[in-house]
Amino acid sequence: MNRVLARQLRRLGLDAESPPADPETWGRFLARVAAFYEEADRGRYLLERAMDLSSREMLQLNRAVETLSSKRVKRSETHYRTLFHQLPVGALEEDYTRAVDRIERLRTEGVVDLLDYFTEHPEVLAECISMVEITDCNRAITDLLRVPDRAALLGPLDPTDLSESDLASWARQFDAIWRGERIIAVDFTGRRFDGSEFAANLHWTAPEFDGAIDYSQAVVVLIDITDRKAAEQRMKDLVRSKDEFLASVSHELRTPLTAVVGYADMLRGDFVDAPERATMLATIADQAADLSNIVEDLLVGARAELGQLGVSMGEVDVAAEIDRLRSTFSSVLPEIEAVEAPLGPIPARGDPVRVRQILRNLLSNAARYGGPRVVVRVTTNAREVRVSVCDDGGAIPSETVGRIFDRYFKTHGVGDTPGSVGIGLTISRDLARLMGGDLTFRRDAAWNVFELALSAATEADAA
């Protein structure tokens, strides 16, 4: 008999070996109950076996899921690290955990505006920066910052020797943490390890897991925008130069036009005697010639920008062109103290009109910006002719020397002489190079020297 059944019968005061009256019915009852318990035992056994198998299978399944998850996490981490280190722009991984705790303490201390607080307490900003730790960096950032060893970047940051712009960018990052932000972008000027500065665009991102921002793995990407900033500055300078150019053109045209219109109006009357009339007519002719020169420079400058500037090559007598300028434009060009040149014609290869225009611009430049003494020196050899326009004005600053041939660049004139339009030297060098020569500047002892170099004329040019 089933042991459990026998135990239950004994608890009821019954004995399976001494059945009550009607033993046949009692026997059938006991047989049915015993069969039931036997079936229950088998069911329990099967259930226990099934549960045991399920437990082992669940354990195996759990281990398989953990292994798969671990592999996927490892693969994802490897993929992330690969992308991180192969980024073409500089990238840093930074841990802000300690800085976050410091910022939260500031909040509990009653700080309302973090940026204002940093302005009043720069030492606290430096403290927060020193709590940030760089945990990883890629090759591009070491190249950008010119770090000799990658290990030099890793670890806690050193807040000393940071530029004002750099400090401002750090303050903005901490303010993002203060506000609960996870992505910001800011332009700043940083300082490399060698002390040089660079312009950069900083992208700061903190990851988010299950709705919480993790500031222990913030990624900072630095994009070098030095060239872009330089281009923007050049564009601003160009716009400003264009505005100054228009103002200069207006002034340059108005000055001779005022004389032409004024004297022409006076000549309409009968009260001007012959000597005064001759003087006025000469002034009108000179000012009209000056106007013509200005317009010619503007036209040449426009053609040069469009790539349509041309020259008519042939033989040009440099000595004759200098004499012509001295006689024709004596009232608008400086008085030349001396012309030091070989006697007789000085044949060179070029366009006579353009050579004359270059020399006129050089002499006008000397009148506007040079000293009181102007000397023209001409030297020749078998291959070339060199014409130097020299003045004894002050030395041109080194930062200006590199720009004197730039379009629209100009400085203040000497005394009451107004500044020029700012294209004379530019187009003069363009014309010289179109003729196979060049126009250069140098400081020679006490003289500023602009030197035009042209090829010597050949028999073919003379023909």
PAKOLKE-125154 format. One record per residue (C-alpha): residue in three letters; x, y, z; residue number from 0. Coordinates in steps of 0.05 Angstrom, whole numbers, plus 5000, padded with zeros to 4 digits. Each point is the difference from the previous one (the first is absolute). Example, Ala and Ser with C-alpha at 12.3 -4.5 7.8 and 13.67 -1.06 7.14 Angstrom:
% PAKOLKE-125154
ATOM  code    c1    c2    c3  pos
ATOM   ALA  5246  4910  5156    0
ATOM   SER  5027  5069  4987    1
This chain:
% PAKOLKE-125154
ATOM  code    c1    c2    c3  pos
ATOM   MET  5000  5000  5000    0
ATOM   ASN  5022  5070  4987    1
ATOM   ARG  5039  5026  5059    2
ATOM   VAL  4966  5067  4999    3
ATOM   LEU  4932  4966  4998    4
ATOM   ALA  5018  4954  5058    5
ATOM   ARG  5023  5060  5041    6
ATOM   GLN  4935  5036  4986    7
ATOM   LEU  4959  4940  5021    8
ATOM   ARG  5037  4994  5065    9
ATOM   ARG  4985  5073  5014   10
ATOM   LEU  4926  4983  4991   11
ATOM   GLY  5005  4940  5048   12
ATOM   LEU  4991  4949  4944   13
ATOM   ASP  5041  4939  4987   14
ATOM   ALA  5007  4975  4930   15
ATOM   GLU  5014  4929  5027   16
ATOM   SER  4936  4999  5043   17
ATOM   PRO  4946  5027  4956   18
ATOM   PRO  4930  5014  5028   19
ATOM   ALA  4936  4963  4980   20
ATOM   ASP  4986  4992  4926   21
ATOM   PRO  5073  4985  4984   22
ATOM   GLU  4986  4994  4925   23
ATOM   THR  4977  5072  4994   24
ATOM   TRP  5057  5022  5046   25
ATOM   GLY  5050  4964  4956   26
ATOM   ARG  4975  5033  4937   27
ATOM   PHE  5004  5068  5035   28
ATOM   LEU  5070  4988  5022   29
ATOM   ALA  5021  4976  4931   30
ATOM   ARG  4972  5062  4967   31
ATOM   VAL  5032  5047  5051   32
ATOM   ALA  5067  4963  4993   33
ATOM   ALA  4996  5006  4924   34
ATOM   PHE  4987  5074  5007   35
ATOM   TYR  5060  5010  5045   36
ATOM   GLU  5044  4959  4954   37
ATOM   GLU  4978  5043  4942   38
ATOM   ALA  5013  5062  5041   39
ATOM   ASP  5070  4975  5016   40
ATOM   ARG  5014  4988  4927   41
ATOM   GLY  4974  5069  4982   42
ATOM   ARG  5042  5033  5054   43
ATOM   TYR  5061  4961  4976   44
ATOM   LEU  4988  5022  4928   45
ATOM   LEU  4989  5072  5023   46
ATOM   GLU  5064  5000  5040   47
ATOM   ARG  5037  4972  4941   48
ATOM   ALA  4970  5052  4953   49
ATOM   MET  5016  5055  5048   50
ATOM   ASP  5071  4975  5007   51
ATOM   LEU  5008  4997  4924   52
ATOM   SER  4969  5069  4993   53
ATOM   SER  5047  5029  5052   54
ATOM   ARG  5061  4973  4963   55
ATOM   GLU  4973  5023  4934   56
ATOM   MET  4984  5069  5028   57
ATOM   LEU  5070  5003  5030   58
ATOM   GLN  5030  4981  4933   59
ATOM   LEU  4956  5050  4964   60
ATOM   ASN  5019  5055  5049   61
ATOM   ARG  5073  4984  4990   62
ATOM   ALA  4991  5002  4925   63
ATOM   VAL  4965  5067  5003   64
ATOM   GLU  5054  5028  5046   65
ATOM   THR  5054  4975  4952   66
ATOM   LEU  4964  5030  4940   67
ATOM   SER  4988  5066  5036   68
ATOM   SER  5073  5002  5022   69
ATOM   LYS  5023  4987  4929   70
ATOM   ARG  4954  5054  4972   71
ATOM   VAL  5022  5050  5053   72
ATOM   LYS  5073  4984  4986   73
ATOM   ARG  4987  5005  4925   74
ATOM   SER  4964  5067  5009   75
ATOM   GLU  5056  5026  5045   76
ATOM   THR  5052  4977  4949   77
ATOM   HIS  4961  5033  4944   78
ATOM   TYR  4993  5064  5039   79
ATOM   ARG  5074  5002  5018   80
ATOM   THR  5019  4986  4927   81
ATOM   LEU  4957  5057  4976   82
ATOM   PHE  5024  5045  5056   83
ATOM   HIS  5074  4990  4985   84
ATOM   GLN  4990  5004  4924   85
ATOM   LEU  4961  5065  5001   86
ATOM   PRO  5032  5051  4953   87
ATOM   VAL  4988  5055  5052   88
ATOM   GLY  5029  5005  5070   89
ATOM   ALA  4959  4963  5053   90
ATOM   LEU  5007  4993  5076   91
ATOM   GLU  4962  4957  5050   92
ATOM   GLU  4995  5036  5066   93
ATOM   ASP  4974  4981  5069   94
ATOM   TYR  4963  5057  5035   95
ATOM   THR  4977  4960  5061   96
ATOM   ARG  5040  5040  5052   97
ATOM   ALA  4984  5066  4966   98
ATOM   VAL  4925  4982  5000   99
ATOM   ASP  5004  4988  5076  100
ATOM   ARG  5034  5068  5009  101
ATOM   ILE  4948  5035  4958  102
ATOM   GLU  4944  4968  5040  103
ATOM   ARG  5032  5024  5064  104
ATOM   LEU  5000  5070  4972  105
ATOM   ARG  4925  4993  4988  106
ATOM   THR  4988  4979  5071  107
ATOM   GLU  5042  5058  5023  108
ATOM   GLY  4951  5048  4968  109
ATOM   VAL  5033  5016  4934  110
ATOM   VAL  4947  5023  4950  111
ATOM   ASP  5038  5018  4936  112
ATOM   LEU  5062  4956  4989  113
ATOM   LEU  5030  5043  4945  114
ATOM   ASP  4996  5063  5042  115
ATOM   TYR  5029  4962  5059  116
ATOM   PHE  5059  4976  4958  117
ATOM   THR  5012  5072  4977  118
ATOM   GLU  5003  5023  5073  119
ATOM   HIS  5039  4938  5023  120
ATOM   PRO  5048  4978  4945  121
ATOM   GLU  5037  4956  5050  122
ATOM   VAL  4937  4956  5006  123
ATOM   LEU  4998  4993  4924  124
ATOM   ALA  5073  4978  5001  125
ATOM   GLU  4983  4951  5056  126
ATOM   CYS  4944  4969  4959  127
ATOM   ILE  5045  4995  4939  128
ATOM   SER  5053  4963  5041  129
ATOM   MET  4946  4949  5020  130
ATOM   VAL  4988  4979  4928  131
ATOM   GLU  5039  4940  4977  132
ATOM   ILE  5017  4981  4928  133
ATOM   THR  4990  4925  4995  134
ATOM   ASP  5013  4991  4925  135
ATOM   CYS  5021  5039  4939  136
ATOM   ASN  5010  4986  4926  137
ATOM   ARG  5059  5013  4954  138
ATOM   ALA  4968  5061  4967  139
ATOM   ILE  4997  5038  5066  140
ATOM   THR  5074  4988  5014  141
ATOM   ASP  5016  5027  4931  142
ATOM   LEU  4955  5060  5010  143
ATOM   LEU  5029  5017  5068  144
ATOM   ARG  5070  4980  4978  145
ATOM   VAL  5010  4953  5058  146
ATOM   PRO  5064  4960  4996  147
ATOM   ASP  4971  4942  5040  148
ATOM   ARG  4927  4978  5006  149
ATOM   ALA  5011  4983  5073  150
ATOM   ALA  5013  5075  5013  151
ATOM   LEU  4926  5013  4988  152
ATOM   LEU  4971  4946  5044  153
ATOM   GLY  4983  5012  5073  154
ATOM   PRO  4976  5061  5039  155
ATOM   LEU  5001  5067  4963  156
ATOM   ASP  5047  5057  5017  157
ATOM   PRO  4962  5066  5002  158
ATOM   THR  5062  5043  4997  159
ATOM   ASP  5021  5038  4937  160
ATOM   LEU  4930  4996  4969  161
ATOM   SER  4979  5057  4955  162
ATOM   GLU  4940  5043  5018  163
ATOM   SER  4962  4969  4942  164
ATOM   ASP  5018  4930  5026  165
ATOM   LEU  4975  5017  5070  166
ATOM   ALA  4935  5027  4971  167
ATOM   SER  4989  4934  4963  168
ATOM   TRP  5011  4961  5064  169
ATOM   ALA  4951  5044  5037  170
ATOM   ARG  4949  4987  4945  171
ATOM   GLN  5010  4924  5008  172
ATOM   PHE  4989  5003  5075  173
ATOM   ASP  4939  5044  4990  174
ATOM   ALA  4971  4946  4954  175
ATOM   ILE  5008  4950  5058  176
ATOM   TRP  4968  5052  5046  177
ATOM   ARG  4940  5005  4954  178
ATOM   GLY  4995  4925  4988  179
ATOM   GLU  5020  5006  4926  180
ATOM   ARG  5037  4945  4964  181
ATOM   ILE  5020  5033  4934  182
ATOM   ILE  5032  5067  4987  183
ATOM   ALA  5043  5032  4946  184
ATOM   VAL  5044  5061  5008  185
ATOM   ASP  5057  5034  4962  186
ATOM   PHE  5062  5018  5039  187
ATOM   THR  5074  5015  4991  188
ATOM   GLY  5044  4948  5032  189
ATOM   ARG  5074  4994  5015  190
ATOM   ARG  5043  4941  4976  191
ATOM   PHE  5055  4968  5040  192
ATOM   ASP  5052  5040  4961  193
ATOM   GLY  4966  5065  5020  194
ATOM   SER  4969  5016  4932  195
ATOM   GLU  4926  5016  4996  196
ATOM   PHE  4946  4970  4956  197
ATOM   ALA  4926  5012  4988  198
ATOM   ALA  4954  4941  5012  199
ATOM   ASN  4928  4980  5002  200
ATOM   LEU  4986  4958  5062  201
ATOM   HIS  4944  4948  5000  202
ATOM   TRP  4986  4973  5070  203
ATOM   THR  4954  4940  5010  204
ATOM   ALA  4983  4959  5061  205
ATOM   PRO  4965  4932  4990  206
ATOM   GLU  4932  4984  5029  207
ATOM   PHE  4982  4932  5030  208
ATOM   ASP  4930  4983  5025  209
ATOM   GLY  4981  5073  5002  210
ATOM   ALA  5062  5020  5041  211
ATOM   ILE  5058  5041  4972  212
ATOM   ASP  5068  4967  5011  213
ATOM   TYR  5052  5054  5007  214
ATOM   SER  5055  4949  5013  215
ATOM   GLN  5007  4985  4925  216
ATOM   ALA  4991  5068  4967  217
ATOM   VAL  5029  5005  4930  218
ATOM   VAL  5032  5065  4978  219
ATOM   VAL  5013  5010  4925  220
ATOM   LEU  5045  5057  4978  221
ATOM   ILE  4997  5023  4927  222
ATOM   ASP  5057  5045  4977  223
ATOM   ILE  4968  5062  4969  224
ATOM   THR  5062  5043  4997  225
ATOM   ASP  4998  5004  4924  226
ATOM   ARG  4926  5015  5001  227
ATOM   LYS  5009  5056  5050  228
ATOM   ALA  5057  5028  4959  229
ATOM   ALA  4956  4998  4938  230
ATOM   GLU  4944  5035  5037  231
ATOM   GLN  5049  5054  5023  232
ATOM   ARG  5026  5008  4929  233
ATOM   MET  4928  5007  4976  234
ATOM   LYS  4986  5053  5053  235
ATOM   ASP  5064  5036  4980  236
ATOM   LEU  4979  4996  4927  237
ATOM   VAL  4931  5028  5014  238
ATOM   ARG  5031  5056  5042  239
ATOM   SER  5052  5013  4945  240
ATOM   LYS  4944  5002  4948  241
ATOM   ASP  4964  5052  5042  242
ATOM   GLU  5064  5040  5008  243
ATOM   PHE  5013  4991  4926  244
ATOM   LEU  4933  5031  4981  245
ATOM   ALA  5013  5058  5048  246
ATOM   SER  5069  5010  4972  247
ATOM   VAL  4976  4998  4928  248
ATOM   SER  4947  5052  5017  249
ATOM   HIS  5052  5044  5032  250
ATOM   GLU  5051  4990  4945  251
ATOM   LEU  4950  5017  4946  252
ATOM   ARG  4969  5058  5037  253
ATOM   THR  5065  5037  5013  254
ATOM   PRO  5020  5011  4926  255
ATOM   LEU  4928  5007  4979  256
ATOM   THR  4991  5057  5049  257
ATOM   ALA  5058  5037  4968  258
ATOM   VAL  4976  4985  4929  259
ATOM   VAL  4928  5021  5013  260
ATOM   GLY  5020  5061  5041  261
ATOM   TYR  5050  5028  4950  262
ATOM   ALA  4955  4983  4941  263
ATOM   ASP  4944  5040  5032  264
ATOM   MET  5046  5059  5011  265
ATOM   LEU  5024  4998  4928  266
ATOM   ARG  4929  5011  4976  267
ATOM   GLY  5004  5072  5024  268
ATOM   ASP  5037  5058  4967  269
ATOM   PHE  5034  5024  5064  270
ATOM   VAL  5059  4951  4995  271
ATOM   ASP  5062  5030  4969  272
ATOM   ALA  5046  4963  4952  273
ATOM   PRO  5054  4978  5051  274
ATOM   GLU  4948  4974  5048  275
ATOM   ARG  4963  4965  4944  276
ATOM   ALA  5063  4965  4978  277
ATOM   THR  5014  4977  5072  278
ATOM   MET  4928  4975  5008  279
ATOM   LEU  5003  4962  4934  280
ATOM   ALA  5066  4968  5020  281
ATOM   THR  4969  4979  5066  282
ATOM   ILE  4939  4972  4965  283
ATOM   ALA  5045  4961  4953  284
ATOM   ASP  5042  4972  5057  285
ATOM   GLN  4939  4981  5042  286
ATOM   ALA  4967  4968  4940  287
ATOM   ALA  5063  4960  4988  288
ATOM   ASP  4999  4979  5073  289
ATOM   LEU  4927  4978  4991  290
ATOM   SER  5019  4961  4939  291
ATOM   ASN  5055  4965  5037  292
ATOM   ILE  4954  4981  5057  293
ATOM   VAL  4948  4972  4952  294
ATOM   GLU  5054  4962  4962  295
ATOM   ASP  5025  4968  5065  296
ATOM   LEU  4929  4980  5017  297
ATOM   LEU  4988  4970  4932  298
ATOM   VAL  5066  4962  5002  299
ATOM   GLY  4984  4974  5070  300
ATOM   ALA  4931  4976  4977  301
ATOM   ARG  5030  4965  4939  302
ATOM   ALA  5053  4967  5043  303
ATOM   GLU  4946  4972  5047  304
ATOM   LEU  4962  4973  4940  305
ATOM   GLY  5063  4971  4969  306
ATOM   GLN  4992  5044  4939  307
ATOM   LEU  5062  5044  5009  308
ATOM   GLY  5046  5000  4940  309
ATOM   VAL  5062  5037  4976  310
ATOM   SER  5028  5018  4931  311
ATOM   MET  5073  4980  5002  312
ATOM   GLY  5053  5037  4962  313
ATOM   GLU  5060  5045  5012  314
ATOM   VAL  4993  5056  5050  315
ATOM   ASP  5050  5054  5015  316
ATOM   VAL  5001  5004  5076  317
ATOM   ALA  5040  5066  5000  318
ATOM   ALA  4949  5033  4953  319
ATOM   GLU  4941  4976  5044  320
ATOM   ILE  5032  5030  5062  321
ATOM   ASP  5011  5066  4965  322
ATOM   ARG  4929  4999  4974  323
ATOM   LEU  4972  4990  5070  324
ATOM   ARG  5042  5057  5028  325
ATOM   SER  4976  5048  4947  326
ATOM   THR  4927  4979  4994  327
ATOM   PHE  4981  4987  5073  328
ATOM   SER  5046  5049  5035  329
ATOM   SER  4943  5030  5040  330
ATOM   VAL  4974  4935  5028  331
ATOM   LEU  5065  4960  5007  332
ATOM   PRO  5056  5013  5051  333
ATOM   GLU  5060  5040  4979  334
ATOM   ILE  5054  4951  4982  335
ATOM   GLU  5066  5020  5032  336
ATOM   ALA  5041  4960  4951  337
ATOM   VAL  4996  4949  4945  338
ATOM   GLU  5061  4955  5002  339
ATOM   ALA  5000  4964  4933  340
ATOM   PRO  5046  4984  4941  341
ATOM   LEU  5001  5054  4946  342
ATOM   GLY  4956  4990  4939  343
ATOM   PRO  4942  4953  4988  344
ATOM   ILE  4989  4941  5047  345
ATOM   PRO  4963  4947  4959  346
ATOM   ALA  4960  4949  5039  347
ATOM   ARG  4948  4948  4981  348
ATOM   GLY  4929  5020  5020  349
ATOM   ASP  4937  5039  4986  350
ATOM   PRO  5017  5075  4998  351
ATOM   VAL  4931  5020  5027  352
ATOM   ARG  5004  4950  5057  353
ATOM   VAL  5073  5017  5017  354
ATOM   ARG  4980  5073  5004  355
ATOM   GLN  4941  4981  5045  356
ATOM   ILE  5045  4960  5047  357
ATOM   LEU  5051  5057  5006  358
ATOM   ARG  4944  5050  5012  359
ATOM   ASN  4971  4957  5056  360
ATOM   LEU  5068  4992  5032  361
ATOM   LEU  5013  5075  4998  362
ATOM   SER  4930  5014  5027  363
ATOM   ASN  5012  4950  5056  364
ATOM   ALA  5065  5036  5018  365
ATOM   ALA  4963  5067  5002  366
ATOM   ARG  4945  4972  5045  367
ATOM   TYR  5040  4957  5048  368
ATOM   GLY  5074  5015  4990  369
ATOM   GLY  5049  5051  5024  370
ATOM   PRO  5017  5068  4969  371
ATOM   ARG  5057  4973  4958  372
ATOM   VAL  4983  4957  4939  373
ATOM   VAL  5054  4970  4956  374
ATOM   VAL  4991  4956  4938  375
ATOM   ARG  5056  4952  4984  376
ATOM   VAL  5005  4959  4936  377
ATOM   THR  5050  4942  4992  378
ATOM   THR  5008  4955  4940  379
ATOM   ASN  5036  4938  4978  380
ATOM   ALA  4995  4954  4940  381
ATOM   ARG  4939  4965  5027  382
ATOM   GLU  4958  5051  5037  383
ATOM   VAL  4984  5072  5018  384
ATOM   ARG  4986  5019  5072  385
ATOM   VAL  4965  5065  5019  386
ATOM   SER  5002  5018  5074  387
ATOM   VAL  4956  5054  5030  388
ATOM   CYS  5031  5019  5066  389
ATOM   ASP  4977  5047  5056  390
ATOM   ASP  5030  5017  5068  391
ATOM   GLY  4936  4989  5039  392
ATOM   GLY  4995  4961  5065  393
ATOM   ALA  5009  4925  5001  394
ATOM   ILE  4936  4961  4984  395
ATOM   PRO  4980  4955  5059  396
ATOM   SER  5016  4927  4989  397
ATOM   GLU  4927  4979  5008  398
ATOM   THR  4982  5050  4945  399
ATOM   VAL  5055  4980  4951  400
ATOM   GLY  4966  4934  4986  401
ATOM   ARG  4935  5034  4981  402
ATOM   ILE  5021  5061  4959  403
ATOM   PHE  4984  4963  4935  404
ATOM   ASP  4932  4975  5025  405
ATOM   ARG  4940  5027  4965  406
ATOM   TYR  4965  5058  5036  407
ATOM   PHE  5054  5003  5053  408
ATOM   LYS  5022  5071  5017  409
ATOM   THR  5027  5042  5056  410
ATOM   HIS  4992  5073  5018  411
ATOM   GLY  5033  5050  4954  412
ATOM   VAL  5055  5047  5019  413
ATOM   GLY  4977  5066  5030  414
ATOM   ASP  4936  5023  4967  415
ATOM   THR  5008  4953  4941  416
ATOM   PRO  4940  4953  4999  417
ATOM   GLY  5008  4925  4997  418
ATOM   SER  4994  4967  4932  419
ATOM   VAL  4947  4952  4974  420
ATOM   GLY  5045  4943  5019  421
ATOM   ILE  5008  4963  4934  422
ATOM   GLY  5058  5038  4967  423
ATOM   LEU  5056  4955  5025  424
ATOM   THR  4958  4938  4989  425
ATOM   ILE  4985  5013  4927  426
ATOM   SER  5071  5025  4989  427
ATOM   ARG  5028  4933  5022  428
ATOM   ASP  4947  4963  4959  429
ATOM   LEU  5020  5040  4939  430
ATOM   ALA  5074  4990  5012  431
ATOM   ARG  4991  4924  5004  432
ATOM   LEU  4956  5000  4938  433
ATOM   MET  5058  5031  4964  434
ATOM   GLY  5047  4946  5025  435
ATOM   GLY  5031  5043  5054  436
ATOM   ASP  4985  5014  5073  437
ATOM   LEU  4990  5055  5051  438
ATOM   THR  5032  4993  5069  439
ATOM   PHE  5012  5041  5063  440
ATOM   ARG  5060  5003  5047  441
ATOM   ARG  5029  5046  5052  442
ATOM   ASP  5070  5021  4980  443
ATOM   ALA  5035  5040  5055  444
ATOM   ALA  4959  5064  5007  445
ATOM   TRP  4960  4989  4936  446
ATOM   ASN  4934  4966  4984  447
ATOM   VAL  5012  4968  4932  448
ATOM   PHE  4946  4976  4951  449
ATOM   GLU  5036  4966  4943  450
ATOM   LEU  4969  4984  4932  451
ATOM   ALA  5037  4945  4962  452
ATOM   LEU  4989  4991  4925  453
ATOM   SER  5035  4958  4948  454
ATOM   ALA  5049  5036  4955  455
ATOM   ALA  4974  5013  4930  456
ATOM   THR  5022  4955  4943  457
ATOM   GLU  5007  5014  4926  458
ATOM   ALA  4933  4967  4989  459
ATOM   ASP  4967  5050  5048  460
ATOM   ALA  5030  5058  4963  461
ATOM   ALA  4973  4973  4934  462
